[in-house]
Every structure is written in structure tokens, then in C-alpha cells.
């Protein structure tokens, strides 16, 4: 696994490099001291994963993450930060990062996070994951709509969220390892359970219940 370190503190980069040197399946191929350099080196070095700090000069880690994910679809981003606030990790996930790890984590946590995002999974530090789940449960509506949502299968929930975000059946199928026809079946069944007949209604529902975020 080829890794690029992006942090404006030299001592942090040196520390992370030293920790990763203990693992044979991880190779640090470069370092960046700010967001602009992180994007440039991601382009030139084509790492598998960028370990990204959020607060950096010239370009923030959030902006750098967004740029890398837009320009380099095969490069994953793991944010390594001191910030545990809801605002930060929601923005990071929206920007396209696949992992969010706090600097208080252990080296084992860091390597586990790297391996997870490299495998195409999402990694959230336990305390962050707990907040995310809590926020989601708070946002989901009550009463009849809650009952409707509860009737959805896990697969239907994932498919409808991706449909609301604008992905096609082919793109969703590729992400979930399903055929486009199976994706369409989940979509139809899910929308029927929610009493929704078209995508605009689905988008409104998803925004109202916090399943997706508005760009506004």
C-alpha cells in the first residue's frame, strides 16, 4: 500500500512515517506540508491512500481532499486530525474521504484504518462513529414515516440513498456488487414502502431525514 503523508507539522509526519515503517504492507512514498502540495504530490505519485491533516496552510485538508477525490478517483483519503466535532467529520465525508481518525489513536488504529480505506471500506474512529449514528437516529422522522423507514431492508436504504445522491443503477451496482436490474428492484420496492413515486420526492425525503446533505 503506497501512502502519502500530508501534515504541516514535520514532527507529526516523522512520527507517522516511523510508525508505518513497522508494517511491511505499507510504504510511505512522499510527504506534503500543505494542501496545495498534497494535491500536487497525489497527482505525481499516485498513492493508494493520502493521510490528510485538516488544518494546513495555502489549502485546507478539506479542500485538498475534495480536489483529490474529484481528480483522482483511485486515490483514497484518510483524515488524521485532532478535531472530533460533528461539523468536521460530516464535511470530511461529504468531501469524499473514506476514513476519519483522531490523532489520539494508536498505531494499530492507524494501520487498521489504512487497510480499510485501501480495501474500499469506510473507517470511522469509534467515538466519531457513535456520534454519526446518534445524529442519524435523531434526524430520522417519527410516527408513520419512521414506521415506513423501518420497513426498508438495509439494502433498500443504501440503494435509495445513492439514488437520491444522483448515482445511476449501473454505478450503484458497481459499488454494491449487484446487477443493475437488482438495484432497480431494490429501488422500486423501497420507494413503494415509503409511498414515494419519483426521484424529486425521494431527494426531498432524504434531505428532510438527514440521509443526504444539501449542497446549499
Secondary structure as UniProt FT lines:
FT   STRAND          2..6
FT   HELIX           10..20
FT   TURN            21..22
FT   TURN            24..25
FT   STRAND          27..32
FT   HELIX           35..45
FT   STRAND          49..52
FT   HELIX           61..71
FT   TURN            73..74
FT   STRAND          76..81
FT   HELIX           86..95
FT   STRAND          99..102
FT   TURN            103..104
FT   HELIX           107..118
FT   TURN            119..120
FT   STRAND          123..124
FT   HELIX           126..139
FT   HELIX           143..150
FT   HELIX           154..164
FT   TURN            165..166
FT   HELIX           169..176
FT   HELIX           180..193
FT   TURN            194..195
FT   HELIX           199..208
FT   TURN            209..210
//
